[in-house]
Amino acid sequence: MIPREILDKIDENRTRYVEELLGFLRIPSISTYSHHAADVRRAADWVLHHLKRIGFQAKICRTERHPVVLAHSLVHPDAPTLLIYGHYDVQPPEPLEEWISPPFSPSIRDGCVYARGASDDKGQLFTYLKAMEAVLAVAGNLPINVKLLVEGEEEIGSPSLGRFLVEHRDELQCDAIAISDSSQFGQGIPAITYALRGLCYLQVDLQGPRFDLHSGSFGGLVANPVQVLAEILAGLKTLDGRVAIPGFYDDVVDLDQQEREMMDALKLDEDALKEYLGVDELTGEPGYSPFERKTARPTLDVNGIWGGFSGEGAKTIIPARAGAKVSMRLVPNQKPEKINRLFSDFVHSMTPRGIKLEITELHGATPVLIQRDHAVMKAASRAIEIGFGRTPVHVREGISIPVVNLFEELLEPESILMLGWGSPDDGTHSPNERFHLDDFHRGIRAVAALLYEMKGA
């Protein structure tokens, strides 16, 4: 159990912690823009110097693009080791005109700090630094071994991270990994995420005639790529919302009864969701609730489509080519490689003669399912209850987080803790991104408690 003196220390320094966070948020560390490369490096240096100041051994490691900060405090040979992951880079702030206050001039209003990176991920990452500072100030040492990996390329897909993990695998060995780069289930309802959907993202390109044809002169003689594409895309799903690809569901591990009861107890507000989305009806696979479909069932969606003439007025042509981008979200036990093959076989079977088909695999991720009753997960639950004043709910998340796949594959930890301190309405990646300062404070308390709860896990 965490000593009361540490929690008191955190409470006493609340104002200072916020002021220091504002300094971090002022750095425009936009990783996708080359003209901000110096700012990205400045953010890495800021994290480095902060970690050294609170007592960590820390260093900058170069990659092909943006640096990684590695740090550690290893004083207990027989204690568990926790690896903390975060990122100091941020999304571009555009459109700037929609910000109430400038994105890199943090503003505090309505109990929140508004700035790019406030919730994703500087604010959440900073809870770990402040928690460990408080523990070290009171106790002199952390109760467990801690390592940190803080990167600057998460917002561009972490292109250097896989190679970095391979090269530093021995240095990064740990018992568990903590990631706080997501949100609670709802404001005041803390959550631990135990499952992520996987991803298959493909591009379909169809080529018909060598060039666009006059539809009056050549109509009825050649296959129209746009028409063929429309028929293929329509055939990917049944009218009731199920994926029509043969074998698509063969490996799906369905939700157990306990999970379904747990999801039902969370009571997703369907009316509020429809209002937020601006739709009159929620649709999808029959036999499952909207929350189950949103987080725990596989899906297929057309993300973009092109071909032919779409300008003003009329142009009577048979297009030479057409294309679409298609994504499929996968659930545990589905393999991206198999689903890609099934998709390709099915689309080829629907493509008529006279059309050349090309399918390109653009991106993929394996589904993640973490053991809910692992001792480290239970330790995290107790810690969150100390920090937030209520027991967290356990949730599946519909998104994919590729860094989690990398950690599972290359570091093989016993458990990965996905602990979101933000709120679903923080507006990450959007104008007026924010982070509730009460959640910032609760997150610091929860992290400090986690270090002690993990000691006996």
HELIX and SHEET records of a PDB file:
HELIX    1   1 ARG A    4  GLU A   12  1                                   9    
HELIX    2   2 ARG A   14  LEU A   25  1                                  12    
HELIX    3   3 SER A   34  HIS A   36  5                                   3    
HELIX    4   4 ALA A   37  ILE A   54  1                                  18    
HELIX    5   5 LEU A   96  GLU A   98  5                                   3    
HELIX    6   6 LYS A  122  ALA A  139  1                                  18    
HELIX    7   7 GLU A  154  ILE A  156  5                                   3    
HELIX    8   8 LEU A  161  GLU A  167  1                                   7    
HELIX    9   9 ASP A  170  LEU A  172  5                                   3    
HELIX   10  10 SER A  215  PHE A  218  1                                   4    
HELIX   11  11 PRO A  225  GLY A  235  1                                  11    
HELIX   12  12 GLN A  257  LEU A  266  1                                  10    
HELIX   13  13 GLU A  270  LEU A  277  1                                   8    
HELIX   14  14 PRO A  290  THR A  295  1                                   6    
HELIX   15  15 PRO A  336  MET A  350  1                                  15    
HELIX   16  16 ALA A  375  PHE A  388  1                                  14    
HELIX   17  17 PRO A  402  LEU A  410  1                                   9    
HELIX   18  18 LEU A  437  LYS A  455  1                                  19    
SHEET    1   A 8 GLN A  57  CYS A  61  0                                        
SHEET    2   A 8 VAL A  68  SER A  73 -1                                        
SHEET    3   A 8 ASN A 145  GLU A 151 -1                                        
SHEET    4   A 8 THR A  81  HIS A  87  1                                        
SHEET    5   A 8 ALA A 176  ILE A 179  1                                        
SHEET    6   A 8 SER A 415  GLY A 420  1                                        
SHEET    7   A 8 ALA A 191  LEU A 196 -1                                        
SHEET    8   A 8 VAL A 368  LEU A 369 -1                                        
SHEET    1   B 8 GLN A  57  CYS A  61  0                                        
SHEET    2   B 8 VAL A  68  SER A  73 -1                                        
SHEET    3   B 8 ASN A 145  GLU A 151 -1                                        
SHEET    4   B 8 THR A  81  HIS A  87  1                                        
SHEET    5   B 8 ALA A 176  ILE A 179  1                                        
SHEET    6   B 8 SER A 415  GLY A 420  1                                        
SHEET    7   B 8 ALA A 191  LEU A 196 -1                                        
SHEET    8   B 8 VAL A 393  GLU A 397  1                                        
SHEET    1   C 3 SER A 107  ARG A 109  0                                        
SHEET    2   C 3 CYS A 112  TYR A 114 -1                                        
SHEET    3   C 3 ARG A 434  HIS A 436 -1                                        
SHEET    1   D 4 THR A 299  GLY A 307  0                                        
SHEET    2   D 4 ARG A 321  LEU A 330 -1                                        
SHEET    3   D 4 GLY A 198  GLN A 207 -1                                        
SHEET    4   D 4 LYS A 356  ALA A 365 -1                                        
SHEET    1   E 2 LEU A 213  HIS A 214  0                                        
SHEET    2   E 2 ILE A 317  ILE A 318 -1                                        
END                                                                             
